[in-house]
Amino acid sequence: MKPRIYYTKPSITELEVRYATDAATNGWGEKCYEYINRFEAAFKEHLGVEYAIATSSCTGALHMGMAALGVGPGDEVILGDTNWIASAAPVTYLGAKPVFVDVLEDSWCIDPARIEAVITPKTKAILAVHLYGNLCDLDALLLIGEKHGIPVIEDAAEGIGSVYHGNRAGSIGKFGAFSFHGSKTVTTGEGGMFVTNDAELYEHVLTLSNHGRARGQTKQFWPDMVGFKYKMSNIQAALGCAQIERIEELTRRKREILSYYKKGLTGIPGLQMNPEPSDTVNGAWMPTVVMPKDTHITREALQQAFTTENIDARVFFWPLSSLPFLDSHAVNPVSDGLPGRAINLPSYHDITREDMDRVISVLLRLCLQR
Ligand SMILES: *Cc1c(COP(=O)(O)O)cnc(C)c1O
């Protein structure tokens, strides 16, 4: 058996180990928030936003952000159907309903042209998820949001390193949410970040994130409202400080991997990969291939070929509307059609050229042998 090629794996250097060791050794008492404060400051600077709150997950950041926007029982939040459950789950926590809109054939992100048809008086937000590093058409989304008085929010968990018309993904909407799960470009093991430029929204989420205790509250142990407990630990933040110092290197490497795959696969006619429209940068979190529509090469054939070669490649996201417990009756042909002919390729930072060549040759063999 050839050695296993993993799908994702964090890039951990001496720097991460040094900071985490310091946090575990010294980061207590007076210093218990030191790395958290540093990580938030560094992240704000990287992203170009006013406010940031480190969280235990992106799911938690989305939950608090939407709670602060007033999303509640009976409300609706619009998002693309092709998505990971983490984008929709916080909507349901608040008693609201995720409304799934079909995605675009090329970016696999929400199709702006299909949004207005599902806007109702209950619509409280449009959630732009930058899938696999690919950017949503934010200009179009913001225009729709403005027209209907609905905030556009960004799930940028997969969009770190992506830039839209000069601004970083996650910094453009009413608020943005990031994930530092172990599979993401920047990791703290588990973790997330809430970001915004809105001072009022920031104060509200800050209070929510502190179990409802407002900053100005002088009474001890006195919550001003029911809040949440989605905090990041100082030790996780220490890992984050090291990762954010290396952000240029981490995203550059992700982009190198995507472009190496693209170059190696140019021979396959009609093959689609993560796009990079003009005046944007794709952070390239997850290199993904989608076979041409009329292809006979199915997800199962792709999975089988990679399994045989001991390569961990993963399936494309299922349409969330197909999950029975979400009780959606949306009909979204593009989102339905994509997963049957697509696969995610291994892309951890330390993957070698030889391993990428092995991945490429699996696809070339499968596609060109017929
Ligand atoms: C990973 C991911 C999340 C969830 O992040 P957690 O930190 O695990 O909560 C949310 N949205 C998207 C698009 C993701 O890829």
The ligand as an SDF file (V2000), in Angstrom:
LIG
                    3D

 15 15  0  0  0  0  0  0  0  0999 V2000
  -15.9380   24.9580    9.3400 C   0  0  0  0  0  0  0  0  0  0  0  0
  -17.1130   25.7780    8.9870 C   0  0  0  0  0  0  0  0  0  0  0  0
  -17.9910   26.2560    9.9610 C   0  0  0  0  0  0  0  0  0  0  0  0
  -17.9630   25.8070   11.3670 C   0  0  0  0  0  0  0  0  0  0  0  0
  -16.8760   26.1880   12.0360 O   0  0  0  0  0  0  0  0  0  0  0  0
  -16.7270   25.6980   13.5530 P   0  0  0  0  0  0  0  0  0  0  0  0
  -15.5690   26.4740   14.0330 O   0  0  0  0  0  0  0  0  0  0  0  0
  -16.4770   24.2210   13.4680 O   0  0  0  0  0  0  0  0  0  0  0  0
  -17.9900   26.0110   14.2380 O   0  0  0  0  0  0  0  0  0  0  0  0
  -19.0060   27.1250    9.5800 C   0  0  0  0  0  0  0  0  0  0  0  0
  -19.1730   27.4760    8.3060 N   0  0  0  0  0  0  0  0  0  0  0  0
  -18.3720   27.0080    7.3390 C   0  0  0  0  0  0  0  0  0  0  0  0
  -18.6060   27.4730    5.9470 C   0  0  0  0  0  0  0  0  0  0  0  0
  -17.3320   26.1300    7.6410 C   0  0  0  0  0  0  0  0  0  0  0  0
  -16.5490   25.6530    6.6720 O   0  0  0  0  0  0  0  0  0  0  0  0
  1  2  1  0
  2  3  1  0
  2 14  2  0
  3  4  1  0
  3 10  2  0
  4  5  1  0
  5  6  1  0
  6  7  2  0
  6  8  1  0
  6  9  1  0
 10 11  1  0
 11 12  2  0
 12 13  1  0
 12 14  1  0
 14 15  1  0
M  END
$$$$
